[in-house]
Amino acid sequence: MRVLKAVIASSLFVIAMPTLAEDKPKLDRNDPNAVRCKRLEVTGSLVRKERICKTNAEWRTISDQQGRDADDLITRSRSGMNPNG
């Protein structure tokens, strides 16, 4: 009886899977809501990498923030660490 239930459950799962995949529209690769995953090196490890997934909009926000941080660091180093110039 258990085997029969498992077979029925797995066959229903296989039948339902294509319908679940069809419900999601395929996003363009450059769409801000499309998810991209990157493998980033883990600090302190020679070989370990971490997989991080975010939307294109989130990756853009992170990149913009890093650019602002770099500009701020350069500006402060030129002014002798005086935040008022």
Secondary structure in CASP SS format (residue, H / E / C, confidence):
PFRMAT SS
TARGET T0000
AUTHOR 0000-0000-0000
METHOD secondary structure of the structure
MODEL  1
M C 1.00
R H 1.00
V H 1.00
L H 1.00
K H 1.00
A H 1.00
V H 1.00
I H 1.00
A H 1.00
S H 1.00
S H 1.00
L H 1.00
F H 1.00
V H 1.00
I H 1.00
A H 1.00
M H 1.00
P H 1.00
T H 1.00
L H 1.00
A H 1.00
E H 1.00
D H 1.00
K C 1.00
P C 1.00
K C 1.00
L C 1.00
D C 1.00
R C 1.00
N C 1.00
D C 1.00
P C 1.00
N C 1.00
A C 1.00
V E 1.00
R E 1.00
C E 1.00
K E 1.00
R E 1.00
L E 1.00
E E 1.00
V C 1.00
T C 1.00
G C 1.00
S C 1.00
L C 1.00
V C 1.00
R C 1.00
K E 1.00
E E 1.00
R E 1.00
I E 1.00
C E 1.00
K E 1.00
T E 1.00
N H 1.00
A H 1.00
E H 1.00
W H 1.00
R H 1.00
T H 1.00
I H 1.00
S H 1.00
D H 1.00
Q H 1.00
Q H 1.00
G H 1.00
R H 1.00
D H 1.00
A H 1.00
D H 1.00
D H 1.00
L H 1.00
I H 1.00
T H 1.00
R H 1.00
S H 1.00
R H 1.00
S C 1.00
G C 1.00
M C 1.00
N C 1.00
P C 1.00
N C 1.00
G C 1.00
END
